[in-house]
Amino acid sequence: MSSIAQCLEQLAAVREAASDPRAAYLIRSRLERLMLSCARLAAHAEGLAAPDLPGQQPTLGVDAPEPLRAIVTASSELYRQSAEICRPSESFDVRWEDGWRRLERSLNVLESRLGAAQIEYA
């Protein structure tokens, strides 16, 4: 079961790994863990089956709380962007630098959404 605190810790771990762009594999694996935790958080909150793979998002009901929808949306955007830049061969090139700046903005959005959510788990 994932919690908001766990997601925020994983988000910090992504930023830590990104301090060295040569660690593309570590960055990618931490991003995947973060996105999977966010999806599981949303699934659990809505009583849905938890996804097994990063990039799988639960289908939220119409009455799902907006903060939960915002987390799913931000996580989905992060997944899309990370697929474009997280390749080991791109660690040092310009695409990595530009891509990381976009990805970091998406991390900021996700962090904001997680901080604003008032979802608690036992």
C-alpha positions in Angstrom: 0.0 0.0 0.0 1.3 3.4 -0.9 0.9 6.6 1.0 1.5 10.2 0.2 4.5 10.3 2.5 6.0 7.3 0.6 5.4 9.0 -2.7 7.0 12.2 -1.4 10.1 10.2 -0.2 10.4 8.6 -3.6 10.1 11.9 -5.3 13.0 13.2 -3.2 15.0 10.1 -4.2 14.4 10.9 -7.9 15.8 14.4 -7.4 18.8 13.0 -5.5 19.6 10.5 -8.2 19.2 13.2 -10.9 22.1 15.2 -9.3 24.3 12.9 -11.5 22.9 12.5 -15.0 25.3 9.6 -15.6 22.9 7.6 -13.3 20.2 7.4 -15.9 19.3 3.8 -14.9 18.9 4.8 -11.3 16.8 7.9 -12.2 14.6 5.7 -14.4 14.0 3.1 -11.8 13.3 5.6 -9.1 10.8 7.4 -11.4 9.1 4.1 -12.1 8.8 3.4 -8.4 7.3 6.8 -7.8 4.8 6.6 -10.6 3.7 3.1 -9.5 3.3 4.3 -5.9 1.1 7.2 -7.0 -1.0 4.9 -9.1 -1.4 2.5 -6.2 -2.3 5.3 -3.9 -5.1 6.4 -6.2 -6.3 2.8 -6.7 -6.4 2.1 -3.0 -8.2 5.3 -2.3 -10.9 4.4 -4.7 -11.1 0.7 -3.8 -9.7 -0.4 -7.1 -7.1 -3.1 -7.9 -3.6 -1.8 -7.6 -1.6 -1.7 -10.9 1.5 -3.9 -11.2 3.5 -1.9 -13.7 4.5 1.8 -13.9 2.4 3.7 -16.4 -0.8 1.8 -15.5 -3.2 4.2 -14.0 -6.5 3.3 -12.3 -9.7 4.5 -14.0 -11.2 6.8 -11.4 -14.9 7.1 -10.9 -16.8 10.3 -11.7 -17.0 11.0 -8.0 -13.3 10.6 -7.2 -11.9 13.6 -5.3 -10.2 16.3 -7.3 -6.9 16.0 -5.4 -6.8 12.3 -6.3 -7.5 13.1 -10.0 -4.7 15.7 -9.9 -2.2 13.1 -8.6 -3.2 10.7 -11.4 -2.9 13.4 -14.0 0.5 14.6 -12.8 1.8 11.1 -12.5 0.6 10.2 -16.1 2.3 13.3 -17.5 5.5 12.4 -15.6 5.4 8.9 -17.1 5.0 10.3 -20.6 7.9 12.7 -20.2 10.2 10.2 -18.5 9.7 7.7 -21.4 11.2 10.3 -23.7 14.4 11.1 -21.8 15.3 8.2 -19.5 17.6 6.3 -21.8 21.2 5.5 -20.7 22.6 6.7 -24.0 21.2 10.1 -23.5 22.8 11.0 -20.1 25.1 13.7 -21.3 23.5 15.2 -24.4 21.4 18.3 -24.8 18.2 16.3 -24.9 18.9 15.0 -21.4 19.4 18.6 -20.1 16.2 19.9 -21.8 14.2 16.9 -20.9 15.3 16.9 -17.2 14.2 20.6 -16.9 10.7 19.6 -18.2 10.7 16.5 -16.0 11.7 18.5 -13.0 8.7 20.9 -13.6 6.5 17.9 -13.7 8.0 16.6 -10.5 7.2 20.0 -8.9 3.6 19.7 -10.0 3.3 16.1 -8.7 4.9 17.2 -5.4 2.4 20.0 -5.1 -0.5 17.7 -5.8 0.6 15.2 -3.3 1.1 17.9 -0.7 -2.3 19.3 -1.3 -4.1 15.9 -1.1 -5.7 15.1 2.2 -5.9 11.3 1.6 -4.9 9.2 4.6 -4.5 5.5 5.0 -4.5 3.2 7.9 
